[in-house]
Amino acid sequence: MLLPIHAALAEAADSPVDEVVAQVSDIIETAGDRAGNFLSGLPMLTTKLLMAALAIFLGVIIIRIGRRVISSIVGMRGQKGMKSVQQVNTVRSLVTSIFNYIMYFIIVTIVLSIFGVNVSSILAVAGVGGVAIGFGAQTLIKDIISGMFIWMEGSIAVGDIVTINGLSGVVESIAIRTTVVRDYNGNVYVIPNGDIRTLTNMSRGYKRAIVDIRCPYEADQGHIVEILKDEMEKAGREIDGLTAAPEVMSILSFETDAVVVRIAAQCPIGEHWRIERDLRTRVKARFDSEGIVMPHYQKVVINQ
């Protein structure tokens, strides 16, 4: 609006006074009309903003209520179907994810309709450009399809201890697009379902606690094996979670400074780390009492 005024004033030196006054009057009148149109439309805009805010607010409430209803229904179905807790949590996580996406789509559609956007025309355009969108959303589609297969095959469930693509932890949730894993340190990994290539599930049936013992070459290996078997008999009776004595698998390998003997124990899922620590503690204490020095590196420092 200022630019026409400056232009009119610039021409004032060569134009009659009446012409300048007429131009300024036209500019002021145009600005007044525009301001009037804006102010007259302001109540309608405010109403639309309030309606959109109300729609979003109600949508959030419905989402929260829906999550609770889904949790209750899945829990009751799980009890009737005698499903495991992991399976129930997996179904709950996946159904909740699908419900969230549907509700988000509905909320966005309602808000666009409030502001006069023709949603049907947008959907028609999306249908016509579906092929192009499909090429651009290949990764998203792959994640969704992979998530459905993971759920149907039951290869993993919420609460399982897994290793996915080299990342280990407990499965916290399985959504339609991603799987969330939390490791022992508390780090959270969000893994797209389409990127799951190598999967190790450590929560199926049972787990083995594996402990490799480094023994000195100088000691009698047969005597060491007998000592370990005797100690493992005691461990089988005294360590919680063990139903039988751990197996001493004799000599596993030869290293440059030690003979490696492996101990394996079948144990409950998720307890193998604790049992492995207990077995190492017992072996070290028994070797100390028997006078057996375990191989260790020594660095000689010469003071000159």
Secondary structure, DSSP 8 states (H G I E B T S, - for coil): -HHHHHHHHHGGGTS-HHHHHHHHHHHHHHHHHHHHHHHHHHHHHHHHHHHHHHHHHHHHHHHHHHHHHHHHHHHHHHHHHT--HHHHHHHHHHHHHHHHHHHHHHHHHHHHHHTT--HHHHHHHHHHTHHHHHHHTHHHHHHHHHHHHHHHHTS--TT-EEEETTEEEEEEEE-SSEEEEE-TTS-EEEEEGGG---EEES-SS-EEEEEEEEE-TTS-HHHHHHHHHHHHHHHHHHSTT-SS--EEEEEEEE-SS-EEEEEEEEE-TT-HHHHHHHHHHHHHHHHHHHT-------------
